[in-house]
Amino acid sequence: MIEKFNGIIYLIVFLVHFIGTGVYAFQLIVGTKKFRERFQIDETASTIMRMAGALFLGAVLMAIYIMFVRPNGVEGTWGFFNLIFVQNLCIFLVNTYSIKVDKTGMKTESNEGVIAPFIFTVLSAILCYGLADKIYT
């Protein structure tokens, strides 16, 4: 499995990224109430929060498929990795604007909405770069 990921470093980056994504998916889908309370989000946002969680869940399920089921591992999966990078970047940019510039409806001073997407963006960029020889074949 390690050779599928060009070594242990990229395997760890992959695992950290998608375990983190899985944690957010779980919080948004199953732990919606607790997540809402933590960020002071109105209950009317529950459906849209679960929809966002479902998008994260889809990415996690695809990552599990690539890691454990797909015979060629990451080979030829450039579309998946690039989509994950672009999604992370868009979430980072939109959240940065929402939290730091616009502030519409802001009830909390938490920077998690900027920091977490930034970390996920960096991790996915590292994966796209480090796995380039495999994912673009």
C-alpha positions, 0 to 999 in steps of 0.5 A: 500500500505504501508504494501506491502512495509514493512512500509513507509521507504521502500515505500519511498526508492522505490519511490525515486529509481524509480522516479530517474530512471524515470527522467534519462529515460525521459532525455535519451529518450525525452531530448536527445539533452539537456542531450548530451549538458550537458555532451558534448556527440556527437550527434552520441550517441543519438541512444545508449542513447535512448536504455539505456533510454529504459532499464530504462523505462522498469524498471520504468514500471515494478515498476509501475506494482508492485506498483499499479497493481500486487495484491500481490505487491512485493511478489515473485518479487526477480528476478526484485529487484535483476536484478535492483541491479545488473544493478545498481552495473554494471553501477556504476562499469563501470562508475567508471572505465570509468570516474576515470581510463580510461577517453577515450573520457572524455570531462567533469569533472562531477562525476554524472556518478559515484554518481548517479549509486552509490546512485541507487545501495545503494537504490536497496540494501536497497530494497533487504534487507528490502523487503527480507521477501516478495520478496523471498517468 
